[in-house]
Amino acid sequence: MDPLRLLTADSGFFTRQEALSAGHAGYDIARNVRTGTWIRFRRGAYAFADEWRPLSLVGRHQVRTNAVMRSLGDAVALSHVSGCIRHGIDVWGIPLDRVHVTRLDGGPGRIEGDVVHHEGLTLSHDLMRLGDHQVLAPDRCVLEAGSRSTNEAALCLMESGLRSRQYDGDALSRRFEQMQSWPFMRHLQVPVRMADPRAGSVGESRGNWMFWTLGVPRPHSQFEILHPNGELAGISDWAWPDHRLLGEFDGRIKYGRLLKPGQDPGDAVFEEKRREDLLRELSGYGMIRFVWSDYADLGGCRSRLDRALRRVG
């Protein structure tokens, strides 16, 4: 087995020096990059193409982060969107081409290749170690990442952190109060107030932002529908009880989660349709569904919501 595969199994990359130490001459390295066998994703850092290409943008960012932190060490801490990813917080709508770190050594903020160095006051309770790397606290990471992004993207971050219990709503509010005078931070007051731990996915968080943007009454999240005997029949992503309307977000990832062993996606979709029929029958409510592409057509969503709320309200 190639000893470099042992390195990539751990961190996803290897360095030029490690390749040389494993017996690859300089011309071997150049040939492997030229033929596409290896990917040189930053200066002196390489990945096997068959491991790199299947990675998602988040996965590639994680490998890039490992390489950056190998170089910078404890002079910095992962922060902003890179800190969010290291904490396992779902990220949407934020560029992932650069690694974000906060300086701990008093060095200046700057952009250096694929690394953004941030300045900022960092106290001991802001720091934690995950594996080999120092990372800022998750509530600070989501606020700093959100401060440089849209409110919709920020809400997705905040609700993911709440959903995974990285912090609670009170902790997020307290952290925002401490940081609201920092640059780019003030616009986050709306998503901080809105953030709901019951949002089950990024798709539901985007739906929550859409409802607020369109002025639609705020729905109940994770609305339970019961059988006549009191047993739980199912949970709807959203509900507007005053309008007798249920709402669901449909995403491919959602159906992937629903798959049972040996079941294909078509079976999962059919079972989800049966589930919807049951919830509508038991509750007497209507149902409106949204998919990812709907969020690009707010006017169309507004019309559909108006019709649904008016029809069953």
C-alpha positions in Angstrom: 0.0 0.0 0.0 1.2 3.5 -0.8 2.3 5.0 2.5 0.8 8.3 1.3 -2.6 6.7 1.4 -2.1 6.3 5.1 -1.6 10.0 5.4 -4.7 10.9 3.4 -6.8 8.5 5.3 -6.1 10.6 8.4 -6.0 14.2 7.0 -7.0 14.0 3.4 -3.6 15.3 2.1 0.1 14.9 2.0 2.9 17.4 1.6 5.6 17.6 -1.0 8.2 16.7 1.6 6.2 13.7 2.6 6.0 12.6 -1.0 9.8 12.9 -1.3 10.3 11.0 1.9 8.0 8.2 0.5 10.4 7.8 -2.5 8.8 10.0 -5.1 11.3 12.2 -6.9 10.5 15.7 -8.0 9.8 14.7 -11.6 7.4 12.0 -10.2 5.5 14.6 -8.3 5.3 16.9 -11.4 4.1 14.0 -13.6 1.4 12.9 -11.2 0.0 16.4 -11.1 0.3 16.8 -14.8 -1.5 13.6 -15.5 -4.2 14.3 -13.0 -3.3 11.4 -10.6 -2.6 13.9 -7.8 -4.3 17.3 -7.1 -2.1 20.1 -5.9 -4.8 22.2 -4.1 -2.4 24.6 -2.4 1.3 25.3 -2.4 3.1 22.2 -1.2 -0.1 20.2 -0.4 -1.5 17.4 -2.5 -4.4 15.0 -2.6 -5.1 11.8 -4.6 -7.5 12.7 -7.4 -9.6 9.7 -6.8 -10.1 10.8 -3.2 -10.4 14.6 -3.9 -12.9 14.6 -6.8 -15.8 12.9 -5.0 -15.6 15.3 -2.0 -18.2 17.9 -1.5 -17.2 21.5 -1.3 -17.4 21.1 2.5 -15.2 18.0 2.4 -12.6 19.8 0.2 -12.7 22.8 2.6 -12.0 20.4 5.5 -8.9 19.0 3.8 -7.7 22.5 2.9 -8.3 23.5 6.5 -6.1 20.5 7.7 -3.3 21.7 5.4 -3.5 25.3 6.5 -3.5 24.4 10.2 -0.5 22.1 9.7 1.3 25.2 8.4 0.1 27.8 10.9 -0.2 25.8 14.1 -1.4 27.4 17.4 -0.6 30.9 16.2 -4.2 30.9 14.9 -7.6 29.4 15.7 -10.2 28.3 13.1 -13.0 30.8 13.0 -15.9 32.1 10.9 -17.1 29.6 8.3 -14.1 27.3 8.7 -14.8 27.1 12.5 -18.5 26.3 11.7 -17.5 23.4 9.5 -15.1 22.0 12.1 -17.9 22.1 14.6 -20.1 20.1 12.2 -22.5 23.0 11.6 -24.3 22.9 8.3 -23.2 25.6 5.9 -25.1 27.1 3.0 -24.6 30.2 0.8 -21.1 31.1 2.0 -18.0 30.8 -0.2 -15.6 28.0 0.8 -12.6 28.7 -1.3 -10.6 30.2 1.5 -9.9 29.1 5.1 -10.7 31.6 7.8 -8.5 31.9 10.9 -8.3 34.3 13.8 -4.9 35.5 14.9 -3.8 34.6 18.4 -0.3 36.0 18.1 -1.2 39.7 17.6 -0.5 39.4 13.9 -2.3 41.7 11.5 -5.4 40.7 9.5 -4.8 40.0 5.9 -5.7 37.7 3.0 -2.8 35.4 2.1 -3.5 33.1 -0.8 -6.3 30.7 0.3 -6.2 31.9 3.9 -8.1 34.9 5.5 -6.4 36.0 8.7 -8.8 37.9 11.0 -7.9 40.1 13.9 -10.2 40.1 17.0 -10.2 40.0 20.8 -10.0 36.3 21.8 -10.4 35.4 25.5 -9.6 32.0 26.9 -13.2 30.9 27.1 -13.6 31.6 23.3 -11.1 28.9 22.5 -11.5 25.2 22.4 -9.5 22.3 20.9 -11.1 19.9 18.5 -8.6 17.2 17.6 -5.3 18.8 16.7 -6.7 22.3 16.0 -7.7 25.3 18.1 -11.2 26.5 17.1 -13.3 29.4 18.3 -16.5 28.7 20.2 -19.4 27.6 17.9 -21.7 30.6 18.7 -18.9 33.0 17.9 -18.1 31.2 14.7 -21.7 31.4 13.4 -22.0 35.1 14.2 -18.8 36.0 12.6 -19.5 33.9 9.5 -23.0 35.3 9.4 -21.8 38.8 9.7 -20.1 38.7 6.3 -23.0 36.9 4.6 -26.7 37.3 4.0 -29.2 37.1 6.8 -30.6 34.0 5.1 -27.3 32.2 5.2 -26.7 33.4 8.8 -30.1 32.0 9.9 -29.1 28.6 8.4 -25.9 28.6 10.4 -27.6 29.7 13.6 -30.4 27.1 13.4 -28.0 24.3 12.6 -25.9 25.1 15.7 -29.1 25.2 17.8 -30.3 21.9 16.2 -27.1 20.1 17.0 -27.1 21.6 20.6 -23.8 23.4 20.1 -25.4 26.3 22.1 -28.9 27.3 23.1 -30.9 30.4 22.2 -30.0 32.3 25.3 -26.3 31.7 24.7 -26.6 32.9 21.1 -28.4 36.1 22.2 -25.8 36.8 24.9 -23.0 36.3 22.5 -24.7 38.7 20.0 -25.1 41.3 22.7 -21.4 41.2 23.3 -20.5 41.4 19.7 -23.2 43.6 18.1 -20.9 46.6 18.0 -18.3 44.7 16.0 -17.9 45.4 12.3 -20.6 44.0 10.0 -22.5 42.5 12.9 -25.6 44.7 13.5 -27.6 43.3 10.6 -27.8 39.9 12.4 -30.3 41.1 15.0 -33.2 39.8 12.9 -31.9 36.2 12.3 -30.7 36.0 16.0 -34.3 36.8 17.1 -35.8 34.3 14.6 -33.4 31.4 15.1 -35.4 28.2 16.0 -33.8 25.0 17.3 -36.7 23.0 15.8 -35.7 23.7 12.2 -34.8 20.2 11.0 -32.5 21.1 8.0 -31.0 23.9 6.0 -34.0 23.6 3.7 -36.4 24.3 6.6 -34.2 27.2 7.7 -34.4 28.7 4.2 -38.2 28.2 4.4 -38.3 30.1 7.7 -36.4 33.0 6.1 -38.7 33.0 3.1 -41.8 33.2 5.3 -40.4 36.1 7.1 -39.4 37.9 3.9 -42.8 37.4 2.4 -44.6 38.6 5.5 -46.3 35.2 5.9 -47.5 34.4 9.5 -44.7 32.5 11.3 -45.6 28.8 11.3 -45.3 26.3 14.1 -42.2 24.1 13.5 -42.3 20.3 13.9 -46.0 20.2 14.3 -47.3 16.9 15.7 -50.4 15.2 14.4 -52.0 12.5 16.6 -54.1 9.5 16.0 -57.5 9.5 17.8 -56.0 7.3 20.5 -53.3 9.9 21.2 -50.5 8.1 19.5 -48.2 10.2 17.3 -49.0 9.8 13.6 -46.4 12.1 12.2 -44.7 15.5 12.4 -45.0 18.2 9.7 -42.2 20.6 9.1 -44.5 23.6 9.5 -48.1 24.3 10.4 -50.4 27.3 10.4 -53.2 26.0 12.7 -55.2 29.2 12.3 -55.3 28.6 8.6 -55.6 24.8 8.9 -52.5 24.4 6.7 -49.4 22.1 6.9 -46.1 22.7 5.2 -43.3 20.4 4.2 -39.9 20.8 2.7 -38.9 18.1 0.2 -35.2 17.5 -0.4 -33.2 14.7 -1.8 -31.3 14.5 1.4 -34.6 14.1 3.3 -35.5 11.1 1.2 -32.1 9.6 1.7 -32.6 9.8 5.5 -36.0 8.0 5.0 -34.5 5.0 3.2 -34.7 1.7 5.0 -32.3 -1.1 4.3 -32.9 -2.5 0.8 -35.4 0.3 -0.1 -35.0 2.4 -3.2 -35.8 6.1 -3.4 -39.1 5.5 -5.2 -40.3 3.4 -2.3 -39.4 6.3 0.1 -41.3 8.8 -2.0 -44.4 6.5 -2.1 -44.3 6.1 1.7 -43.9 9.8 2.2 -47.0 10.3 0.0 -48.9 7.9 2.2 -47.7 9.7 5.2 -48.9 13.0 3.8 -52.4 11.6 3.1 -52.6 10.3 6.6 -51.6 13.6 8.2 -54.1 15.5 6.0 -56.9 13.0 6.9 -56.2 13.1 10.6 -55.8 16.8 10.9 -58.3 18.0 8.3 -55.6 20.5 7.2 -54.4 21.3 3.7 -50.8 20.7 2.6 -48.2 22.9 0.8 -44.8 21.6 -0.2 -41.6 23.3 -1.2 -38.5 22.0 -2.9 -35.1 23.6 -3.1 -35.7 25.3 -6.5 -38.8 27.1 -5.2 -36.6 29.4 -3.0 -35.4 31.0 -6.2 -38.9 32.1 -7.1 -40.2 34.1 -4.2 -43.0 35.6 -6.3 -44.3 32.1 -7.2 -44.1 31.0 -3.5 -46.0 34.1 -2.4 -48.8 33.3 -4.8 -48.9 29.7 -3.8 -49.0 30.6 -0.1 -51.6 33.2 -0.6 -53.9 30.7 -2.3 -53.3 28.0 0.2 -53.8 30.2 3.3 -56.9 31.8 1.7 -58.3 28.4 0.6 -58.1 26.7 3.9 -58.1 29.7 6.3 
